[in-house]
Every structure is written in structure tokens, then in C-alpha cells.
Amino acid sequence: MRYLTTFTAFLTIALRQASLVASHGGVIGYDIASKYYNGFSAYNTPVGQSTIQREWDTFNPITNPTDSFLSCNNNGASLGSGQLSATVDAGSQVVAYWNQWPHTIGPVMVYMASCSGACASAMPSDLSWFKIDEAGLMSGTLTTGQWAMGELVANNNSWTTTIPANLAPGEYMIRHELLAIHTSNQPQFYPECAHLVVTGSGSAQPSGNSLVRFPGAYKVSDPGVTIDIYSHPDVTDYTIPGPAVWRG
């Protein structure tokens, strides 16, 4: 009887953990210049993995907007010899694919950062990031409206972004981020980063207020971060956190 009780308790915990993993996630692959790149396999050793994506170790969200891992998730490390880069022309599209994604309330944001050299040796928290794409509440109210994350789910758990056409060539990181706000006053950040080599004849580089650091770009007091949407069911606008989109 004691064995059955112990087994039942273990099974309950295991199912609960599986449910938590199933309810979260991240970017698992990219379609760039008609080539598909597998993402990093979370919960697996980085040894032997080869991908354009930085290491991320858990499906769980980051809930603190000033968390030290907010730049590229926990732990955001380079894969060393296994770290690849995808070549993409400025003005081309990058499609990111998520695992089976359950959350449909919240914005989608995409950032880039110049590595000023080789991205493989860059620390994401030291980079200056600029936003190239964002979408939030697209129609309706905070609680029942159409959100960008809902559109992502409807589009085969994918999001398509265009690299600014006049961006100067070089090595960059691209950072996809979902901010789930379905839990009252408890933001859930899901960021992942990948390495790109941007080509083309562009010469534009962002500066000034277009550039932010992670952590540093968001605060708890930002209206779009710590928000209780259920306290404002009839509101039809939402302020996406971070800088304005840089168009190049």
C-alpha cells in the first residue's frame, strides 16, 4: 500500500511537470532563404548540438523583466564549434517556428543586434538591440480580442519577419520574443536568439533611442508588462513594451 501511495504521488508530480512543459515553450526552428534550420533542443546537453540558435535550457518563462537572462533566455550561451550562422539578404524574410503553443494573449516582438564582429564570441547582455517587428492587440478588447500571439498560433505556430532592407551587412543576432499576459500581473517572457550573417548593399545602422539592452529595455512599471487584462475587459488598446520599431 505504501508503494502504491508513493507511486501515485510520483505519477501526479510527473504529470504536473509534463503539463507545465506542454504549456510553455519557445522557438524550435527557422526558415531562412528557403533553408530550414533546427533550433536548439532544450533539456538536452549542448554537447553535439549544431544550430544557428543560442542555447536555451527550459520551456519555462522568464517572469522578471529585469532578469539577467532576458536577452536570450537561460542561459543564452554560444555553442562553440556547434554554433552556426544563417546567411540572409537584407530585405528578406525570416520565419520562426514555435513548439505547439497554447497561449494566445500577448504581443510578438522581434529584435536584432549587431555583434560588431563575430557573434560567436558576443555576450547577448552586452549588445545594443533594436526592434524590427512588433504586433500586439490587433482588434477587439484586451480579454476577447485578436492578439498577435493568437495570429501566431493560427499560422502554424510561426511568425514571419522582414529584415530591414537598408540594414548594413555584418554579423547580427536576431531575437524573437513572446510576452504572454494571460496571467494577472505576472508577465511571461519567452525570448530566443539566433545568429545571422546579413548581406547586401545597405548602409543603415540604428542609433540613439532605437537601441536598448536586455535587461534594461523593460520595467515592471511599463503599462504593457505587468498588466491585469481582466481588470480592464472593455479596453481596446495595449502599449507594446520596448522601443519603437526601427525601419532602417
ZIMO-V808486 format. One record per residue. N is the residue number from 1. RES is the residue in one small letter. SS is DSSP state (H for helix, E for strand, - for the rest). PHI is phi in radians with two decimals (NA if undefined). Layout:
N/RES/SS/PHI  N/RES/SS/PHI
//
This chain:
1/m/-/NA  2/r/H/-1.09  3/y/H/-1.08  4/l/H/-1.11  5/t/H/-1.11  6/t/H/-1.13  7/f/H/-1.12  8/t/H/-1.08  9/a/H/-1.12  10/f/H/-1.11  11/l/H/-1.11  12/t/H/-1.07  13/i/H/-1.12  14/a/H/-1.10  15/l/H/-1.14  16/r/H/-1.12  17/q/H/-1.15  18/a/H/-1.10  19/s/H/-1.11  20/l/H/-1.10  21/v/H/-1.11  22/a/H/-1.15  23/s/-/-1.56  24/h/-/-2.18  25/g/-/2.68  26/g/-/-3.09  27/v/E/-1.26  28/i/E/-2.02  29/g/E/-3.10  30/y/E/-2.40  31/d/E/-1.98  32/i/E/-2.33  33/a/-/0.91  34/s/-/1.14  35/k/E/-2.19  36/y/E/-1.67  37/y/E/-2.09  38/n/E/-1.18  39/g/-/-1.45  40/f/-/-1.22  41/s/-/-1.59  42/a/-/-1.08  43/y/-/1.25  44/n/-/-2.10  45/t/-/-1.10  46/p/-/-1.23  47/v/-/-1.09  48/g/-/1.59  49/q/-/-1.47  50/s/-/-2.38  51/t/E/-2.82  52/i/-/-1.40  53/q/E/-1.53  54/r/-/-1.29  55/e/-/-1.11  56/w/E/-2.45  57/d/-/-1.88  58/t/-/-2.61  59/f/-/-1.36  60/n/-/-1.22  61/p/-/-1.38  62/i/E/-1.61  63/t/-/-1.90  64/n/-/-1.92  65/p/-/-1.17  66/t/-/-1.99  67/d/-/-1.07  68/s/-/-1.15  69/f/-/-1.71  70/l/-/-1.15  71/s/-/-1.10  72/c/-/-2.40  73/n/-/1.31  74/n/-/-1.52  75/n/E/-2.03  76/g/-/1.21  77/a/-/-1.38  78/s/-/-1.25  79/l/-/-1.58  80/g/H/1.15  81/s/H/-1.16  82/g/H/-1.56  83/q/E/-1.43  84/l/-/-1.85  85/s/-/-2.34  86/a/E/-1.80  87/t/E/-1.54  88/v/E/-2.54  89/d/E/-1.31  90/a/-/-1.00  91/g/-/1.63  92/s/-/-1.58  93/q/E/-1.77  94/v/E/-2.13  95/v/E/-1.89  96/a/E/-1.86  97/y/E/-2.01  98/w/E/-1.74  99/n/-/-1.14  100/q/-/-0.97  101/w/-/-1.79  102/p/-/-1.63  103/h/-/-1.56  104/t/-/-2.21  105/i/-/-2.05  106/g/E/2.54  107/p/E/-1.51  108/v/E/-1.99  109/m/E/-2.34  110/v/E/-2.30  111/y/E/-2.14  112/m/E/-2.35  113/a/E/-2.58  114/s/E/-1.29  115/c/-/-1.51  116/s/-/0.88  117/g/-/2.44  118/a/-/-1.49  119/c/H/-1.18  120/a/H/-1.05  121/s/H/-1.82  122/a/-/-1.52  123/m/-/-1.67  124/p/H/-0.97  125/s/H/-1.26  126/d/H/-1.63  127/l/-/-1.47  128/s/-/-1.77  129/w/E/-1.72  130/f/E/-2.27  131/k/E/-1.51  132/i/E/-1.93  133/d/E/-2.82  134/e/E/-2.80  135/a/E/-2.73  136/g/-/-2.20  137/l/E/-1.40  138/m/E/-1.59  139/s/E/-2.91  140/g/-/1.41  141/t/-/-1.75  142/l/-/-0.99  143/t/-/-1.60  144/t/-/-2.16  145/g/-/-1.42  146/q/E/-1.60  147/w/E/-1.84  148/a/H/-1.03  149/m/H/-1.15  150/g/H/-1.17  151/e/H/-1.17  152/l/H/-1.03  153/v/H/-1.07  154/a/H/-1.17  155/n/-/-1.73  156/n/-/1.02  157/n/-/0.95  158/s/E/-2.33  159/w/E/-2.45  160/t/E/-1.85  161/t/E/-2.24  162/t/E/-1.79  163/i/-/-1.17  164/p/-/-0.88  165/a/-/-1.14  166/n/-/-1.78  167/l/E/-1.15  168/a/-/-1.11  169/p/-/-1.17  170/g/E/2.63  171/e/E/-1.59  172/y/E/-2.38  173/m/E/-1.80  174/i/E/-1.98  175/r/E/-2.18  176/h/E/-1.65  177/e/E/-2.48  178/l/E/-1.89  179/l/E/-2.14  180/a/E/-1.43  181/i/-/-2.18  182/h/-/-1.37  183/t/-/-1.76  184/s/-/-0.98  185/n/-/1.01  186/q/-/-2.33  187/p/-/-1.16  188/q/E/-2.21  189/f/E/-1.62  190/y/E/-2.26  191/p/E/-1.81  192/e/E/-2.47  193/c/E/-2.17  194/a/E/-2.48  195/h/E/-1.73  196/l/E/-2.20  197/v/E/-2.00  198/v/E/-1.53  199/t/E/-2.04  200/g/-/2.32  201/s/-/-1.91  202/g/-/-1.20  203/s/-/-2.38  204/a/E/-1.40  205/q/-/-2.42  206/p/-/-1.22  207/s/-/-2.68  208/g/H/1.04  209/n/H/-1.22  210/s/H/-1.30  211/l/-/-1.79  212/v/E/-2.40  213/r/-/-1.97  214/f/-/-2.18  215/p/-/-1.29  216/g/-/2.31  217/a/-/-1.28  218/y/-/-2.07  219/k/-/-2.28  220/v/-/-1.04  221/s/-/-1.40  222/d/-/-1.06  223/p/-/-1.08  224/g/-/-1.63  225/v/-/-1.71  226/t/-/-1.64  227/i/-/-2.31  228/d/-/-1.86  229/i/H/-1.13  230/y/H/-1.34  231/s/H/-1.46  232/h/-/-2.36  233/p/-/-1.12  234/d/-/-1.72  235/v/-/-1.24  236/t/-/-2.04  237/d/-/-2.36  238/y/-/-2.55  239/t/-/-1.70  240/i/-/-1.24  241/p/-/-1.25  242/g/-/1.63  243/p/-/-1.31  244/a/-/-1.20  245/v/-/-1.15  246/w/-/-1.58  247/r/-/-1.67  248/g/-/1.36
//
